[in-house]
Amino acid sequence: MAGARALGFKGCLKIGGSQIRNLLNAKDFFLFDCDGVIWHGEEAITGAPKVVSSLIKHGKNVFFVTNNCTRPRKNYVNKFYRLGFTGVMQEQIFSSSYCSALYLRDVAKVQGKVFVIGGEGVRNELLQAGISFVGDEDAPDGTIFNCALASDVKAVLVGHDDKFTFLKLAKASCYLRDPECLFLATDVDPWHPLQDGRILPGSGCLTAALEVATGRKAMVIGKPSPFMFECISSQFRVDPAQCLMVGDRLETDMLFGANCGLDTMLTLTGISQMKTAQEYRDSDHSTNQSFVPDYVVDTIADFLPAFED
């Protein structure tokens, strides 16, 4: 089955019933975003655990690609089990923190320390990868005028950090004055939805502040960068034509799929909605076409009838 984009497919096709069954039969690899696709916070999307277990039972390869860098992969496994996804293994989970550690170890082969703006998820994955890092060693009253700067810092990695301070920004700016110091971001998500209409600023806000301070652009590891897909491909034999990327954010998940040559599906249980996807589809700006999903479903629970005999 040729990819939808290769066939000149316009996108935003709302599918169901036999169309979903045919699509599932045609694909061997399924990449799911997590937040807004298979769960909301501590509550699984209705039917999502059964969808995942049914795909695995039918011999499909399932992976989870998330820009959420706040948890190490072992904690994600615990969350999957806690929410009823009992068949998920750590090897199926590709977070932006895990992939950042892989990049620093296997691609950049960093020889020195990494200055980290980020929390437990980032630090744990760096530790597991054997990468030396620094970040939270300052006294409460420390300032950029009197703090110590670590020697041999060869990279700055920015992720979500709910303990972000002006001092961290200032120190990272100092390290990045060295043009040989790598500048990486786990992701550039601008914000995340909370309850009652509130939002949580994302890693992209911290990265943008550092980009302004240094005049440099960060290399992004997570979606929509294709590196996360390269991490999967390096560990599993994956054919892009046999993949379906399922997400809820047009500017991240759908663009990621387009950048990697994957067919894409938008589920309407998260951030982006059909109206915005159609506006991108009908736009005169060619760059907006990469945000357009090939397929749309209300929820991944719409997959369930396809598994019924």
Disulfide bonds with the S-S distance in Angstrom:
none
